[in-house]
Each structure stands twice: as structure tokens, then as C-alpha cells.
Amino acid sequence: MMLNSDQTELDLPPTHSETESVFSDCGGGGGAHDGVLGAGTCVETRLLDAGDPVKRELQHLSREERRRRRRATAKYRTAHATRERIRVEAFNLAFAELRKLLPTLPPDKKLSKIEILRLAICYISYLNHVLDV
């Protein structure tokens, strides 16, 4: 498709419906317009409605800037915080399980994560030494 000098890519009507994949030109999506831009062409489809001024404003932004703005939304931050909380809880659970396996006096002594790791290294080294003797 050729553009005349007055026309930009943003002035063109969208070639895909919003339910189709953003990368349907790459072989996915199975939409009725697959291959409109030619075989082997992989173009990110513009899913934004040209009539909406807010969405139109976002169209000129770089991919990186759109990503930054998406990450600034409350929905994204909440989802990210939830994923991070789950990750940290799993991390802390693994440290707690490792801590239970390490002998200390007193047995319920509170240890930092680095102390747990260092004690585990020493204890494994000791057990290797006992097996070698």
C-alpha cells in the first residue's frame, strides 16, 4: 500500500478488528485480513480507534514510552504488587524450610537470610567432611 506525501500511517483505517492478534500479520490470529500488507511482512497492528483523542495521542509514542505509561496504571501496579508479594512469600518460605534443617543453639535462634546461607554452606561442608572420613 502506497502513501502519498500528505498521508501518514496513522491516517489509514485499521486493517484488523480489536479481537484479532496484534501480530496476526506474522501468521497468527487467522483473521480475514491476514496478508493484507504482503507475505513476510510483520507489522504491529494499530488497534487504537483514530476517533478517540486519548488513544490517538498514544499512537505517536514509541513502544518504550507506551510500555512506561501502561506500567504506570493502577491496574498494572496492583497486578505487579500481587506477583511480587507471591514471589517474596515463596522466597521466605524456602528460607524458613532451610532454616529448620540447620542446627543452632538455641534451636529457635533468629537468623538473617545471609546468616542462614552461610550456616548452610558451613553445615554442608561439615557433612561432606564427615562422609569423607
N, C-alpha and C positions, 0 to 999 in steps of 0.2 A: 504494500500500500504506500503510495507516494503522498507526501505532504507538500502543499505549496508554501511559499515563503511566509504567508500570513497565518498559517495554521500550525498549531503545536499538537503534540501527542495528547495533551490534556483536553483539547477541544473536541476530540473524537468521541463518539459514543462508545460505551463499554461493550466489549465483544463477548463477555461471559456473564451468566447470571450469578447472583451472590451465593447460590448453593453449590456452585462448581468450585473445584480446587483452584487455588491461586496459581498453581503450577500445571494446570491442565494442558498447556501447550507443550509440556515436557513428556507427554504420554499418559498422564494420569487424568482422572476426572471423567473421562468418557462423555464429555458434553457435545452438543450438536455443533459447536463452533471449533472443535479441535482442528488444528492445522490451518486456521484462517491466515496466520502470519507466515505460513510456509513450513516445509519439512525441516526439521533440525533446529528450528528457532525456539529458544527458551526465554520467554519474556514474562516478567511478573505482571499479572493481570491487574488492572486498576479496578478495584471493587467499590470505589467510592462514588457516590452519587454527585455528579457535577453540579446539581442544583443546590446542594447544602453548602452554605458558605464556610462552615467549620471544617467539613470534610474536604472541600476544595482547597482550603488553606493548607491542609496537611499534605496534599498531593505534591507540592513542590519541595517538600523536605527530603533530606537524604534518608536512606534506610536507617542509619545510625541515630539520627535525630528522631525519627518515628519510633524507634525502639526505646529511646530515652523517655519520650513522652508517654508511651504505653506503660513503661515501668513506673511512672510517676502516678498512675491512677490508684485510687484507694482499693479497688478490686484486686489489682496485681499485687500491691503491697501486702494485703491481707493474706492472699494465697501464698506469697513468698514467706511471710512470717510463720504461717502454719507449717509449710515444708521444712523451714529451718528449725522450728520447735521439735518436730518429729525427729529430725536428724540429730539434734543435740541430745534428746532423750535417749535415743538408741546408743549414742556415743557414751553417755553417762552410765547407762545400764551395762555396757560392756566393761567399763572401768570398775563398776561395782562387783561384777562377776569375777573379774581378775583379782580384785582386792580380797575377795573371800578365799581365794586359793593361796594367798601369801601368809606365811607365819610371821606374826609380830607379837611383841609383849608391850602392853596388853593387847589381846586379840582384837578389841574394838577400837584401837587407836585410829584416829582420823588422819588420813594421809592425802596429800595433794596428788594430782594426776601425775606430775613428774616424779614424785616420790614412789608412786605405785609402779611406774615404768622402770625406774632404776632398781627398785627392790625386786621386781620380776626378773630383770636381767641378772642380778646377783644370784637369785634363787635358782634360776635355770642353769647358770654356770656351776653353782654348787651341786645341783643334781647330776649334771654331766660328770663332774669330778667324782662323785660317789659311785656312779656307774662304771667309770674307768678303773677304779681301784680294785 
